[in-house]
């Protein structure tokens, strides 16, 4: 919770002083009773003691004052509201290392499952596209609100090909997103969700491509998928040799930072699906501040009324 007028909260400093005054009043009342009434006559003069009821109205008043001071500070809460339109490009690494089985069923298979989870989580109004990349990027589906077409494109992903051209993939995704028709004179908010298991080793410099994406207000959210123990079989000398393909998240983190996005890492398909489900919400919603002053003000007034009713009912006075 945040406040539009936080200086009003300084009034809360007065609450301890009010409590101290009230406690002092109660002590003075008790001393006055003892001073003017003989101890043997107290039971007959004041046979019924209100006990906790004496303080209940004051507690209600104190809570009411607190709520009204908070209301004066104009409290706000942050809420997520769906975007009227948005576009997301899914960029998936399909290089040979994505055949590694350290993430079940394979790295690419887990990426496909997570992408389907992403599609299930975004509103129908969000346009989603898909591209694959190894040595070169290929657009499989331009951004569309027909998520069935995107799902079919994701099903077509197959590993194969040497090289990892992350920079070229980012540049291609930016070009596709910038070509989308404007709505109301403005291009829809756009983002790239890029999944890979390693660093770019061919094509355009990936971090420079990320900076160019940032200049177009298109953040790149990266997901590094895999573990340090991944291997793939590579033919050598007539037989297959198990070759290490450890995940390399460092450059993906630099890409996300340079573009204004965020970097994630996933070592298994459970983590990956959770990341994609989170991003489905984040990339299709915007966060706005919603004022909740009326709730506090209304609560304060109800407490004031409640305290007054208690005081009148029990003691025949308002305080």
Buried (B, 14 or more C-beta within 10 A) or exposed (E): EEBEEEEBBEBEEEEEEEEEEBEEEEEEEEEEEEEEBEEEEEEEEEEEEEEEEBBBBBBBBBBBBBBBBBBBBBBBEEEEEBBEBBBBBBBBBBBBBBBBEBBEEBBBBBBBBBBBBBBEBBBEEBBBBBBBBBBBBEBBBBBBBEBEBBBEBBEEBEBEBEBBBBBBBBBBBBEBBEEBEEEEEEBBBBBBBBBBBBBBBBBBEBBBBBBBBBEBEBBBBBBBBBBEEBBBEEEEEEEEEEBEBBBBBEBBBBBBBBBBBBBBBBBBBEBBBBBBBEBBEBBBBBEEEEEBBEBBBEBBBEBBEBBBEBBEEEEEEEE
